[in-house]
Amino acid sequence: MPVSSPVPAGSRQRPARHGAARLEDWIHDVRERWARRRGHVPTVVPYTGYGSTEWVRVFCRVLLAKPASAETTSKRRRRRREQGIRGWRSFTSVPVGEVRVSIEVGGERIEVLADRGGVVDTRVPARLEPGWNRAVLQVEGSEPVEAPIWVVAPDVHFGIVSDIDDTVMVTALPRPFVAFWNTFVLDEHARSPTPGMAVLYERLVRRHPGAPVVYLSTGAWNVAPTLTRFLSRNLYPSGPILLTDWGPTHDRWFRSGREHKSDNLRRLAEEFPDVRWLLIGDDGQHDEELYAAFAAEHPERVAAIAIRELSAGEAVLAGGRTKAEQHGADVPWVSASDGATLADRLNDIGML
């Protein structure tokens, strides 16, 4: 099996880092040493990726976890899982930064370095058939795991980019206290799906066979498994979830959620130049502004913009709402308070 772009030994040249990033690294180091003393070992957590018939974008995160042989299957553990999974558990995991990760996909093998938060987001050349494929991921000493990859066929010309918070899931995320409650305290089974949105998405993918569905959020990678379970449990179409990593970077205190969304929209436009995207979001934060700016920059890449209108109560919790008419995007634009009405609006413009 050929090896592509191996990581040379001793090639970890770190850029100068912000003081907050150095503090975070120190905390990670302390927690990592503590976890290793308790017998935890590096483990790859795979996330859904996407790509074309010539390349794939692979996501995963390396965390310290108990070896599989040490995992108990007692009734007490099963009962705790069945009773509910609190969001805070996602943030107690210990990441392993700058560790080599082996990726095998489509007959190719490549080694990459996870970033300082243990996250891998890399593009790998591979020749694959359209539809669902698998990449095999592994770190030294760990069991291999498989990451699902959705490969977009060359003749597909329609795709969906969807926000998550207050679009497919009612969270009122921008309000700091509510965000804390929903993320760290609330049982994931108590999270509410937005009425009618899952049916809308199912109708869209049935109307446009092979269309990729990309979920784009400013949430942290820690909650990717929780979000994946939520989407599956509420019958949303499977697809990659593009998240970010909270906390300081090498040059700033906090990552920019808006920049994360804008960069990924532009990247999708470059990666799939023949695909026109239906952009779905809500009017509680910045989706309208971001989508309008992207549509102005790449009008040929936008099929339409669909905005879920928050209720008065949701708008207050989300920190207010924006006004679509102020953006003036020269693409079809529809809005409604639920998925069923959005479906009617999209049907009127030929999307359904």
Stockholm file with secondary structure:
# STOCKHOLM 1.0

chainA/1-352         MPVSSPVPAGSRQRPARHGAARLEDWIHDVRERWARRRGHVPTVVPYTGYGSTEWVRVFCRVLLAKPASAETTSKRRRRRREQGIRGWRSFTSVPVGEVRVSIEVGGERIEVLADRGGVVDTRVPARLEPGWNRAVLQVEGSEPVEAPIWVVAPDVHFGIVSDIDDTVMVTALPRPFVAFWNTFVLDEHARSPTPGMAVLYERLVRRHPGAPVVYLSTGAWNVAPTLTRFLSRNLYPSGPILLTDWGPTHDRWFRSGREHKSDNLRRLAEEFPDVRWLLIGDDGQHDEELYAAFAAEHPERVAAIAIRELSAGEAVLAGGRTKAEQHGADVPWVSASDGATLADRLNDIGML
#=GR chainA/1-352 SS CCEESCCCTTCCCCCCCCHHHHHHHHHHHHHHHHHHHTTCEEEEEEEEEEECSSEEEEEEEEEEECCGGGCCCCHHHHHHHHHCCBGGGGGSCEECCSCEEEEEETTEEEEEECCTTSEEEEEEECCCCSEEEEEEEECTTSCCEEEEEEECCTTCCEEEEECCBTTTEECCTTSHHHHHIIIIISBGGGCEECTTHHHHHHHHHHHSTTCCEEEEEEEEGGGHHHHHHHHHHTTCCCCCEEEECCSCCSSSSSCCHHHHHHHHHHHHHHHCTTCEEEEEEESSSSHHHHHHHHHHHCGGGEEEEEEECCCHHHHHHTTCCCCGGGTCCSSCEEEESSHHHHHHHHHHTTCC
#=GC SS_cons         CCEESCCCTTCCCCCCCCHHHHHHHHHHHHHHHHHHHTTCEEEEEEEEEEECSSEEEEEEEEEEECCGGGCCCCHHHHHHHHHCCBGGGGGSCEECCSCEEEEEETTEEEEEECCTTSEEEEEEECCCCSEEEEEEEECTTSCCEEEEEEECCTTCCEEEEECCBTTTEECCTTSHHHHHIIIIISBGGGCEECTTHHHHHHHHHHHSTTCCEEEEEEEEGGGHHHHHHHHHHTTCCCCCEEEECCSCCSSSSSCCHHHHHHHHHHHHHHHCTTCEEEEEEESSSSHHHHHHHHHHHCGGGEEEEEEECCCHHHHHHTTCCCCGGGTCCSSCEEEESSHHHHHHHHHHTTCC
//
